[in-house]
């Protein structure tokens, strides 16, 4: 039977539900993107007027929010080609930003990725009225970033580890720093671990009046290097970069202020910086005060330090604390009185909104056993806060508005789905993306009242394609484990589901702290299409969010503190045991797979599951948190020196000898995030235990395992392994 199924697989999945729907193949998912929802290309709200722009083949077009009518072509492809001497066209523009007065556009050209968030690109400034195009830095060297001052007269950029600014009127370039050196000193942009775990790349900003620049200087000298081979030459290249593992030294980070008029560079005295982080620096509206966030190494105390650039005096204006850990966000809005802000905090056990007077009152504006996900817009003039939360349901995310006094709260979306928004700068309009469990994302323009004005994209054509291929709906499941924990999940059944039959189940998991996979949203579209393909072969797919995941408060999320992996695996095993009790499930044929944290969790669940799973697949897994970076790992585990058992007792390598069932390990050899070392350490443990397993490695591929035919090849390997072993 397995050989027969495999033959059908090699014939591009010829088994079709009811013999009617078209066959889904990995090639159609990953090569042709048949089932991938489309967004709105190049959508950007303009900073001053009630207009937005989108990118079309002809160039950057400007539209009215109110009417939806095309106003004009701000930058035509023909002009771009002409002004650049034929070297640039609109297809090479990967991103763009406007100045505050909408007079100029900064264009990123030929952008290439460095790590997850950082890039290198050529940058041009287009003057809309003058119709001129200026190459920033006038050099053949790509830049880390280029950002205009609010008045549009100067552009700040980083190149070769140093920081510069250019006066657009004269072209004069001023070098701010001169000590930059790769793998040693970085000025104005983040090191690897800050970028990955504190969600930042650019670490430099203009004051609102354009007279000063605040930036971070990273001294990586004491950080140990990690190296891996790139199999690209007769003798492979040895790639090295700074990567601080759990318990190891970080970069020494300093905050500097550069004064344009005085041409002076001032280091802010923030005390000992050997065991802390500076994850954000903000300018206050007065352009005199900077607010510097200082996070201790345990990441359970976050100080907001106000620094006056004129007097060089500083004070702590607000502190957020937690008995386990804090997450640094961008939900910090500084008000025009220069003495207060709107923030979110988990200080009462759920994430909520607070209005903080510096050094004074901390007033809670939202409250309840639900969570605010993110502040979307603060209208200070009308004293309104627009935010996303799951008050309407633990699996939902909806848009609400509330007053500064915490009253007159109003739901602006449907209360039965998943919203994300992008407000125009004056708050009169926003773009809404809304979906639910089985409905593709719909993009609309809405008034601030919530009223829908027009549809930008409803993904109708993608839905029609999905219908032709017999896509089935998912359903929400929930159950209570033997220890009394209520868990939520989703389930996808075959189109010809018969409750009197018993089906194999393939579970997928992620499970990392604060993550969410089970939500009333259409997300991870490519993986969902893969599960639809499995459904055509008679498999049920299931995903369950266990303890440690988001939206259910600190007690549910932070029970994993200092023992990451323990409860996550217990809950995946509990889900498998619950499935075994369902009359339509073949309890001897339950598998689990995941990527990254999910790869770690699938391995740990199999090894500790005592037969709960028949098989597991791990893609790019952590296998012991000792090998992972310190900012992420120590946030949840503290250091290995403080908590050795927490690391080792929740490592798959510790339980290699307990492997029961089939196990498939997959990794990229050039993974800069979860190092290939993780796979090798697990392989060593499995070999020593003398157990059977399967492995496959992708040469020169990073954590995403993409490029060329790679992703298609990978998912064909996954499908083949499932069909043969489950």
Secondary structure as UniProt FT lines:
FT   HELIX           2..10
FT   TURN            11..12
FT   HELIX           17..19
FT   HELIX           27..31
FT   TURN            34..35
FT   TURN            41..42
FT   STRAND          44..45
FT   STRAND          51..56
FT   TURN            57..58
FT   STRAND          59..64
FT   TURN            65..67
FT   STRAND          70..76
FT   HELIX           77..83
FT   TURN            84..86
FT   HELIX           90..92
FT   STRAND          93..98
FT   TURN            100..101
FT   STRAND          104..113
FT   STRAND          119..127
FT   TURN            128..131
FT   STRAND          132..135
FT   HELIX           136..138
FT   STRAND          145..148
FT   TURN            150..151
FT   STRAND          154..159
FT   TURN            160..161
FT   STRAND          162..167
FT   TURN            168..170
FT   STRAND          173..175
FT   TURN            182..184
FT   STRAND          185..187
FT   HELIX           192..197
FT   TURN            198..199
FT   STRAND          204..206
FT   TURN            208..209
FT   STRAND          212..219
FT   TURN            221..222
FT   STRAND          225..230
FT   STRAND          237..242
FT   TURN            246..247
FT   STRAND          252..259
FT   TURN            260..263
FT   STRAND          264..267
FT   TURN            274..275
FT   STRAND          276..283
FT   TURN            285..286
FT   STRAND          289..296
FT   TURN            297..298
FT   STRAND          301..308
FT   TURN            309..311
FT   STRAND          314..321
FT   STRAND          332..334
FT   TURN            336..337
FT   STRAND          340..345
FT   TURN            347..348
FT   STRAND          352..357
FT   TURN            358..359
FT   STRAND          362..364
FT   STRAND          372..379
FT   TURN            380..383
FT   STRAND          384..389
FT   TURN            391..392
FT   TURN            394..395
FT   STRAND          397..403
FT   TURN            404..405
FT   STRAND          410..411
FT   STRAND          418..423
FT   TURN            425..426
FT   STRAND          429..436
FT   TURN            437..438
FT   STRAND          439..447
FT   TURN            448..449
FT   STRAND          452..457
FT   HELIX           460..468
FT   TURN            469..470
FT   STRAND          474..480
FT   TURN            482..483
FT   STRAND          486..492
FT   TURN            495..496
FT   TURN            499..500
FT   STRAND          503..509
FT   TURN            513..514
FT   HELIX           525..536
FT   TURN            537..538
FT   STRAND          539..545
FT   TURN            547..548
FT   HELIX           554..557
FT   HELIX           558..560
FT   TURN            561..562
FT   TURN            564..565
FT   HELIX           566..580
FT   TURN            583..584
FT   STRAND          585..595
FT   HELIX           597..608
FT   TURN            610..611
FT   STRAND          615..619
FT   HELIX           625..627
FT   HELIX           630..637
FT   TURN            640..642
FT   HELIX           644..648
FT   TURN            649..650
FT   HELIX           652..658
FT   STRAND          662..668
FT   TURN            669..670
FT   HELIX           676..689
FT   STRAND          694..698
FT   TURN            699..700
FT   TURN            703..704
FT   TURN            708..709
FT   HELIX           710..725
//
